[in-house]
Amino acid sequence: MRILILGGCGFIGSHVVDELIASGHEVVVFDRYPERFRSPLPDVQFCQADFGNRGELEEVLAGGIDVVIHLVSSTAPQSSNDDPIFDVQTNLVESIALFEMCIKHHVRKVVFISSGGTVYGVPQASPVPETHPTLPLCSYGITKLAIENYLHLFHLLHGLEYVVLRVSNPYGTRQDPHRKQGAAAVFMYKILKGERINVWGDGSIVRDFVHVSDVARACLAAAESQYVGMCNVGSGTGLSIKQLIVALQEVTGKKANVNWLESRNFDVPEIVLDCSRIERELSWRPQTSLQNGLVDMQNWMITNIKSTKL
């Protein structure tokens, strides 16, 4: 298949590219910038443009695309509430424009990466199944949920196939530790450098950390399948922020210097995903343990980020 990856030069996207190439697919990447942590891949067609550049995007789609994997997001949970109008305009509106172009140019399927960490809001049960009520606490989650619903609408109206993957908290190699999002990478980098870690709250909030290679395999399975619908993607295991810090100290052999801050009102206390549906529908289950994933991330960080000093 000829597969277009929107956001294919980012953290998750670069791993999806690797997975698709290894499986023999033709890959086209659409992104604002080339990959930061490695040179361009020779077997990948690259279009450098903003997601909102509809002319460039339509030109790529007109060239013949079987599946679109949509990874683009202009906001993060922490920043989305600051300007929800920007969040809606750059993510929801442009996604609807994408779906219209997909219909026009006969794209068979869209795989959309949603947020298993934000769309459910405060869990009423744990682990959280896909049937759980959706009451997001941030604009980021609301926008993701709206995009999911528009995908379902386009399926009903136009027959556009789709798979929504509600991903929990991905971590792993090529995750930029200089960004605010991605606790595992940010904390590891600061521990290696001997810098202070900022933790919102008392560290008791629980998250579901899933390795990026497992997320990439889920994207491949969704693209190749005949399944239409939505699935959680996570490890199925909860880990508190305090436990994450302990695990990072064990892997790095260094003590964390933690700055405890007041809790934030949009942080849900616990989110662990029930991933039985994706195992049943796509024969997917996580393969990388937290220990192995953190070791790999440390080795990559030391080798590839020059400012990391031991």
Phi, psi and omega per residue, in radians:
M1 nan 2.708 3.033
R2 -1.758 1.999 -2.970
I3 -2.075 2.251 3.078
L4 -1.717 2.245 3.107
I5 -1.955 1.952 3.053
L6 -1.458 2.073 -3.026
G7 1.496 0.507 -3.054
G8 -1.308 -0.099 3.096
C9 -1.736 -0.004 -3.137
G10 -1.460 -3.011 -3.089
F11 -0.992 -1.057 3.136
I12 -1.228 -0.744 -3.064
G13 -0.994 -0.714 -3.114
S14 -1.108 -0.598 3.105
H15 -1.303 -0.595 3.058
V16 -1.121 -0.723 3.082
V17 -0.974 -0.838 -3.137
D18 -1.029 -0.751 -3.100
E19 -1.150 -0.722 -3.122
L20 -1.194 -0.742 3.127
I21 -1.097 -0.761 3.139
A22 -1.078 -0.439 -3.138
S23 -1.639 0.084 3.024
G24 1.536 0.252 -3.136
H25 -1.528 2.707 3.024
E26 -1.520 2.223 -2.970
V27 -2.029 2.302 3.006
V28 -2.103 2.256 -3.124
V29 -1.946 2.328 3.092
F30 -2.113 2.020 -3.082
D31 -2.737 2.818 -3.126
R32 -1.257 -0.598 -3.065
Y33 -2.388 2.713 3.002
P34 -1.139 2.940 3.094
E35 -1.035 2.467 -3.090
R36 -1.439 -0.583 -2.933
F37 -1.869 0.086 3.039
R38 -2.749 2.838 -3.113
S39 -1.265 2.759 3.115
P40 -0.986 2.456 3.134
L41 -1.465 2.311 -3.040
P42 -1.155 -0.457 -3.063
D43 -1.614 0.149 -3.076
V44 -2.002 2.232 3.023
Q45 -1.397 2.262 -3.050
F46 -2.107 2.233 3.035
C47 -2.017 2.037 -3.108
Q48 -1.661 1.890 -3.131
A49 -2.880 2.812 3.078
D50 -1.352 2.595 3.131
F51 -0.973 -0.558 3.139
G52 -1.378 -0.041 3.098
N53 -1.445 1.512 -3.011
R54 -1.185 -0.531 3.116
G55 -1.103 -0.828 3.115
E56 -1.131 -0.724 -3.120
L57 -1.136 -0.738 -3.138
E58 -1.162 -0.602 3.108
E59 -1.094 -0.706 3.107
V60 -1.153 -0.787 -3.124
L61 -1.135 -0.596 3.137
A62 -1.175 -0.338 3.128
G63 -1.343 -0.057 3.105
G64 1.742 1.779 3.128
I65 -2.279 2.307 3.106
D66 -1.504 -0.773 -3.076
V67 -2.377 2.428 3.013
V68 -1.933 2.253 3.012
I69 -1.870 1.986 -2.987
H70 -1.744 1.852 -3.112
L71 -1.988 0.007 -2.983
V72 -1.324 2.380 2.950
S73 -2.617 2.274 -3.120
S74 -1.581 -0.078 -3.103
T75 -2.288 3.004 3.046
A76 -2.251 2.823 -3.134
P77 -0.913 -0.703 -3.069
Q78 -1.184 -0.630 -3.045
S79 -1.669 -0.303 -2.972
S80 -1.114 -0.606 -3.129
N81 -1.244 -0.312 3.135
D82 -1.177 -0.572 -3.112
D83 -2.606 1.323 -3.092
P84 -1.109 -0.482 3.107
I85 -1.122 -0.767 3.079
F86 -1.066 -0.721 3.128
D87 -1.021 -0.820 -3.122
V88 -1.186 -0.757 -3.083
Q89 -1.164 -0.748 -3.032
T90 -1.501 -0.376 -3.111
N91 -1.909 -1.007 -3.093
L92 -1.209 -0.906 -3.084
V93 -1.072 -0.772 -3.115
E94 -1.233 -0.506 3.074
S95 -1.196 -0.704 3.082
I96 -1.090 -0.720 3.088
A97 -1.067 -0.684 3.084
L98 -1.059 -0.807 -3.101
F99 -1.108 -0.650 3.085
E100 -1.106 -0.707 3.110
M101 -1.178 -0.612 3.108
C102 -1.076 -0.729 3.096
I103 -1.119 -0.787 -3.101
K104 -1.057 -0.671 -3.037
H105 -1.850 0.314 2.952
H106 1.081 0.681 2.984
V107 -1.221 2.341 -3.080
R108 -1.341 -0.754 -2.984
K109 -2.541 2.592 2.977
V110 -2.068 2.257 2.995
V111 -1.854 2.077 -3.065
F112 -1.982 2.262 3.105
I113 -1.571 1.866 3.110
S114 -1.714 -2.922 -3.019
S115 -2.133 1.788 3.062
G116 -1.198 -0.278 -3.137
G117 -1.497 -0.272 -3.049
T118 -2.193 -0.451 -2.999
V119 -1.234 -0.429 -3.072
Y120 -1.462 -0.382 -3.044
G121 1.286 -2.552 -3.141
V122 -1.356 2.079 -3.061
P123 -1.135 2.458 3.026
Q124 -1.690 -0.176 3.119
A125 -2.650 2.765 3.113
S126 -2.528 2.268 0.012
P127 -1.245 2.816 -3.008
V128 -1.587 2.083 3.081
P129 -1.474 2.926 -3.140
E130 -1.136 -0.352 -3.137
T131 -1.436 -0.049 -3.130
H132 -1.119 2.532 3.057
P133 -0.978 2.603 -3.131
T134 -1.985 1.893 3.120
L135 -2.366 1.297 -3.068
P136 -1.050 2.637 3.112
L137 -1.780 0.031 3.139
C138 -2.483 2.744 -3.123
S139 -1.053 -0.616 3.114
Y140 -0.940 -0.849 3.137
G141 -1.197 -0.666 3.116
I142 -1.098 -0.757 -3.136
T143 -1.156 -0.742 3.083
K144 -1.019 -0.770 -3.126
L145 -1.131 -0.688 3.110
A146 -1.125 -0.697 3.097
I147 -1.099 -0.737 3.064
E148 -0.961 -0.816 -3.085
N149 -1.164 -0.645 3.091
Y150 -1.184 -0.607 3.058
L151 -1.068 -0.760 3.103
H152 -1.094 -0.695 3.106
L153 -1.087 -0.780 3.138
F154 -1.148 -0.524 3.054
H155 -1.172 -0.765 -3.131
L156 -1.179 -0.721 -3.049
L157 -1.433 -0.617 -2.968
H158 -2.204 -0.084 3.138
G159 1.404 0.222 3.122
L160 -1.195 2.085 3.110
E161 -1.300 2.632 -3.136
Y162 -2.704 2.723 2.910
V163 -2.351 2.192 3.018
V164 -1.716 2.238 3.088
L165 -1.949 1.933 3.099
R166 -1.539 1.662 -3.033
V167 -1.503 2.436 -3.121
S168 -1.350 -1.915 -3.117
N169 -2.088 1.620 -3.101
P170 -1.297 2.586 3.073
Y171 -2.580 2.865 3.062
G172 2.526 -2.944 -3.114
T173 -1.112 2.617 -3.110
R174 1.234 0.214 3.017
Q175 -1.508 2.118 -3.040
D176 -1.225 2.006 -3.093
P177 -1.354 -0.079 3.136
H178 -1.530 -0.113 3.105
R179 -1.519 2.857 -3.137
K180 -1.364 -0.469 -3.077
Q181 -1.585 2.438 3.105
G182 1.849 1.310 -3.020
A183 -1.001 -0.730 -3.067
A184 -1.064 -0.810 -3.117
A185 -1.235 -0.791 -3.124
V186 -1.077 -0.802 -3.123
F187 -1.151 -0.758 -3.129
M188 -1.068 -0.776 -3.132
Y189 -1.037 -0.795 -3.110
K190 -1.203 -0.630 3.076
I191 -1.109 -0.773 3.137
L192 -1.096 -0.571 -3.126
K193 -1.561 -0.125 -3.111
G194 1.340 0.383 -3.134
E195 -1.653 2.828 -3.102
R196 -1.350 2.452 3.092
I197 -1.738 2.319 3.026
N198 -1.629 2.158 3.113
V199 -2.121 2.162 3.118
W200 -1.459 2.121 -3.097
G201 1.576 -2.825 -3.065
D202 -1.698 0.140 3.120
G203 1.474 0.131 -3.088
S204 -1.554 -0.213 3.137
I205 -1.112 2.511 -3.015
V206 -1.965 2.348 3.114
R207 -2.266 2.841 -3.117
D208 -1.909 1.784 -3.080
F209 -1.610 2.147 -3.122
V210 -2.133 2.377 -3.077
H211 -1.239 2.507 -3.053
V212 -1.083 -0.532 3.107
S213 -1.145 -0.581 3.085
D214 -1.228 -0.654 3.071
V215 -1.105 -0.730 3.135
A216 -1.103 -0.684 3.098
R217 -1.146 -0.600 3.089
A218 -1.145 -0.688 3.097
C219 -1.093 -0.755 3.113
L220 -1.090 -0.802 -3.133
A221 -1.072 -0.699 3.134
A222 -1.158 -0.717 -3.117
A223 -1.172 -0.641 -3.063
E224 -1.491 -0.283 -3.014
S225 -1.458 2.959 2.997
Q226 -1.697 0.038 -3.090
Y227 -1.215 2.455 3.029
V228 -2.189 2.185 3.139
G229 2.655 -2.689 -3.020
M230 -2.340 2.451 -3.121
C231 -2.437 2.540 2.943
N232 -1.310 2.605 3.041
V233 -2.341 1.894 3.125
G234 -2.763 -3.051 3.110
S235 -1.493 -0.371 -3.076
G236 1.395 0.087 -3.117
T237 -2.183 2.332 3.124
G238 -1.558 2.554 3.120
L239 -2.472 2.165 3.098
S240 -1.290 2.822 3.103
I241 -1.090 -0.657 3.070
K242 -1.067 -0.748 3.117
Q243 -1.151 -0.645 3.077
L244 -1.073 -0.766 3.141
I245 -1.099 -0.713 3.089
V246 -1.062 -0.779 3.137
A247 -1.097 -0.699 3.123
L248 -1.169 -0.669 3.093
Q249 -1.116 -0.675 -3.138
E250 -1.172 -0.698 -3.117
V251 -1.245 -0.772 -3.076
T252 -1.447 -0.369 -3.057
G253 1.275 0.306 -3.110
K254 -2.184 2.651 -3.141
K255 -1.547 2.389 3.124
A256 -1.441 2.436 3.046
N257 -1.813 1.832 -2.957
V258 -1.810 2.317 3.023
N259 -1.851 1.892 -3.075
W260 -1.478 2.190 -3.099
L261 -2.013 2.928 3.104
E262 -1.120 2.559 -3.138
S263 -1.172 2.756 -3.134
R264 -1.856 2.486 -3.023
N265 -1.311 -0.170 3.119
F266 -1.756 0.047 3.084
D267 -1.532 2.013 3.094
V268 -1.244 2.566 -3.049
P269 -1.174 -0.532 -3.109
E270 -2.728 2.408 3.003
I271 -2.554 2.006 3.047
V272 -2.276 2.275 -3.007
L273 -1.666 2.412 2.981
D274 -1.448 2.022 -3.050
C275 -1.911 0.441 -3.127
S276 -1.215 -0.536 -3.113
R277 -1.164 -0.790 -3.111
I278 -1.184 -0.536 3.060
E279 -1.158 -0.684 -3.133
R280 -1.283 -0.768 -3.015
E281 -1.499 -0.605 -3.042
L282 -2.107 0.094 3.136
S283 0.965 0.669 -3.132
W284 -1.909 2.484 2.954
R285 -2.663 2.655 -3.124
P286 -1.129 2.517 -3.099
Q287 -2.068 -0.413 -3.045
T288 -1.692 2.140 3.116
S289 -1.277 2.772 3.110
L290 -1.045 -0.766 -3.134
Q291 -1.016 -0.890 -3.128
N292 -1.145 -0.663 3.137
G293 -1.128 -0.714 3.136
L294 -1.220 -0.666 3.092
V295 -1.084 -0.805 3.112
D296 -1.062 -0.721 -3.124
M297 -1.152 -0.695 3.097
Q298 -1.111 -0.798 3.138
N299 -1.056 -0.743 3.117
W300 -1.131 -0.755 -3.093
M301 -1.100 -0.753 -3.132
I302 -1.143 -0.651 -3.088
T303 -1.367 -0.633 -2.926
N304 -1.856 -0.298 -3.134
I305 -1.971 1.823 -2.964
K306 -1.105 -0.473 -3.106
S307 -1.382 -0.042 3.096
T308 -1.430 2.066 -3.119
K309 -2.094 2.404 3.101
L310 -1.697 nan nan
